[in-house]
Amino acid sequence: MSDIFADQGFRTHFTVYIVVNLMLIAINLITAPGTYWFIWPLFGWGLGVLGHAVGVGGASKEQH
């Protein structure tokens, strides 16, 4: 797991994912507290982050 966070590109992707999704959650809860639409970008983008992590993890295993 630590190998994944050693990759600068993944760290940037993950940080932006967290910050943007926290803002989306806040916007959702302020503007439409009864409807939880934030889960869709959280889930969809999360799949992209997961794919990035798998790609970085696979690349680091090949280097060893």
C-alpha positions, 0 to 999 in steps of 0.5 A: 500500500505504501508503494501506491502513495509513493507515486506523485501522480496517484497522490495528486489524483487521490488528494483532488478526489478527496477535496472535490468530493468533500465539497460535493458532499457539503454542497449536496447536504446544504442544497438538498439534504433529503437527496444524496446525489453525491454518492454517484460522483463519489462512486464513479470517480472512486472507480477511477482512483481504484483503477489508478491504484491498481495500475500503480501497484502493478507497475511497482511490482513489475519494477521489483 
